[in-house]
Amino acid sequence: MTEWRARQPIPRKGTHNVHPPKRLTKQEAREALPEELRQTFDKLCEETLYWSQYYYGTNFISYSILKELVEDGWVKRPSEK
């Protein structure tokens, strides 16, 4: 896994010229990851879907964001199992 790297703070709306990343489907995001990270991505998708339904009553998941989290080294710590 890659090490965590600090992200730059998100600038306020209208103060930057950054285009949002392309919206990916689950399949596109999954296929963009190396084979060894796909299982982690699948588990993160399951948990995000559960908690979005629990807290917000919706099934919205940003697969682009989840893909970036997995690429950056997101793992579930043993104490969180």
C-alpha positions as a Python dict, from the first residue, in 0.01 Angstrom:
ca = {
    (1, 'M'): (0, 0, 0),
    (2, 'T'): (107, 353, -59),
    (3, 'E'): (171, 579, 234),
    (4, 'W'): (-76, 847, 331),
    (5, 'R'): (1, 1181, 183),
    (6, 'A'): (-138, 1508, 302),
    (7, 'R'): (-395, 1666, 77),
    (8, 'Q'): (-405, 2036, 5),
    (9, 'P'): (-703, 2213, 164),
    (10, 'I'): (-993, 2264, -75),
    (11, 'P'): (-1007, 2627, -188),
    (12, 'R'): (-1329, 2822, -146),
    (13, 'K'): (-1575, 2815, -431),
    (14, 'G'): (-1482, 3047, -716),
    (15, 'T'): (-1119, 3091, -608),
    (16, 'H'): (-965, 2816, -820),
    (17, 'N'): (-963, 2688, -1177),
    (18, 'V'): (-969, 2317, -1097),
    (19, 'H'): (-1212, 2107, -1296),
    (20, 'P'): (-1388, 1832, -1103),
    (21, 'P'): (-1277, 1478, -1187),
    (22, 'K'): (-1476, 1283, -1442),
    (23, 'R'): (-1770, 1108, -1275),
    (24, 'L'): (-1691, 736, -1285),
    (25, 'T'): (-1923, 440, -1268),
    (26, 'K'): (-1840, 173, -1014),
    (27, 'Q'): (-1710, -56, -1289),
    (28, 'E'): (-1489, 217, -1441),
    (29, 'A'): (-1342, 309, -1104),
    (30, 'R'): (-1284, -56, -1013),
    (31, 'E'): (-1114, -135, -1345),
    (32, 'A'): (-886, 170, -1308),
    (33, 'L'): (-737, 19, -990),
    (34, 'P'): (-467, -248, -977),
    (35, 'E'): (-600, -599, -909),
    (36, 'E'): (-467, -605, -551),
    (37, 'L'): (-669, -292, -455),
    (38, 'R'): (-1003, -402, -599),
    (39, 'Q'): (-1111, -603, -294),
    (40, 'T'): (-1043, -301, -70),
    (41, 'F'): (-1242, -82, -309),
    (42, 'D'): (-1535, -327, -301),
    (43, 'K'): (-1542, -333, 80),
    (44, 'L'): (-1523, 47, 98),
    (45, 'C'): (-1813, 73, -151),
    (46, 'E'): (-2025, -165, 60),
    (47, 'E'): (-1960, 27, 381),
    (48, 'T'): (-2015, 367, 219),
    (49, 'L'): (-2345, 250, 72),
    (50, 'Y'): (-2459, 117, 411),
    (51, 'W'): (-2372, 436, 598),
    (52, 'S'): (-2515, 666, 330),
    (53, 'Q'): (-2844, 478, 358),
    (54, 'Y'): (-2827, 480, 739),
    (55, 'Y'): (-2752, 849, 784),
    (56, 'Y'): (-2896, 1012, 473),
    (57, 'G'): (-3151, 764, 336),
    (58, 'T'): (-2986, 774, -5),
    (59, 'N'): (-2769, 543, -214),
    (60, 'F'): (-2531, 812, -340),
    (61, 'I'): (-2169, 704, -364),
    (62, 'S'): (-1891, 896, -540),
    (63, 'Y'): (-1684, 617, -691),
    (64, 'S'): (-1424, 869, -808),
    (65, 'I'): (-1359, 972, -448),
    (66, 'L'): (-1354, 613, -321),
    (67, 'K'): (-1105, 520, -595),
    (68, 'E'): (-875, 802, -483),
    (69, 'L'): (-903, 694, -118),
    (70, 'V'): (-802, 340, -206),
    (71, 'E'): (-516, 460, -427),
    (72, 'D'): (-392, 680, -142),
    (73, 'G'): (-374, 385, 94),
    (74, 'W'): (-709, 373, 276),
    (75, 'V'): (-737, 57, 483),
    (76, 'K'): (-971, -42, 760),
    (77, 'R'): (-776, -58, 1083),
    (78, 'P'): (-810, -381, 1287),
    (79, 'S'): (-978, -189, 1572),
    (80, 'E'): (-1258, -86, 1332),
    (81, 'K'): (-1360, -438, 1229),
}
